[in-house]
């Protein structure tokens, strides 16, 4: 996929980012109000899309801001095969985005859905026996997640979470590892109220061979206690990220200080999704999500996994200027995204870098 094709994905991905910010807002107002947070809205989105492709539930389409199942499937295909494709020979970030589906052997899957799972989502189909040995299914799913996240998430499904009455588990695993590119960062122009905003590039390897480039964005409010107000604006104002973070001035920074941190977060997402509009679409399922991130002087490693269990078996920059410093010495938000398409892979907040 070339640069022009990547840009064509911006509209559907913008809708996906809107959903991501709704989830973020709910998490920061409830389970993670006074805690560090890391999660992957993209991982959750892909799993919900897998479910929607089978059930054709209009609530899922509305929630995911998609016009049709075909549009959802097309977006998933483009994300998995282009935006998230691993290209180790080019020297850029290491990426792994995989999907899996565990189906009870007594449940017939329509041939059309099987084709979508295999072609659009590149997912592995696994026939299992929930009724006789649900614990073995749990172990199998956890082992798959552990492998696909390079050991960063060894257990997504806790003991007792898989029962004999289940029939389907939809899963996504996402892994990202990249080194910092250089000592540049970028600030959005005319951003008086949140001028301490930085974007640090990851090493992209052979740029001519790969139109993608990945960055980590740091959203640091001027006020030391200003994070709640900033997160409210980021998550509530329509197209905030598009308006404020897509036109940057290149800056060579004299002092760039960010803390090293390693944090992990986990939550059951069905209740969160129901509160923000999915309604009874997730009544007959449990959705487990786990994410981890490790940031140090070399770069960033992050991973996420989402598993949904269901009981419902019917369905170029200008010349850089210089600034003095960027010092993240108080609470901040962060995002990891691919900048051509503006795909948000991970986002979260850090209140205390010493607390995992």
Buried (B, 14 or more C-beta within 10 A) or exposed (E): BEEEEBEEBBEBBBBBBBBBBBBBBBBBBEBBEEBBBBBBBBBBBBBBBBBBBBBEBEBBBEBBBBEEBEBBBBBBBBBBEBBBBEBEEBBBBBBBBBBBBBBBEEEEBEEEBBEBBEEBBBBBEBEBEBBEBBEEBBBBBBEBBBEBBBEBBEBBBEEEBBBBEBBBBBBBBBBBBBBBBEEBBBBBEEBEEBBBBBBBBBBBBEEEEBBBBBBBBBBBBEEEEBBBEBBEBBBEEEEBBBEBBEEBBBBBBEEBEBBEBBBBBBBEBBBBBBBBEBBEBBEBBBBBBBBBBBBEEEBBBBBBBBBBBBBBBEEEEEEBEEBEEBEBEBBBBBBBBBBBBBBBBBBBBBBEBEEE
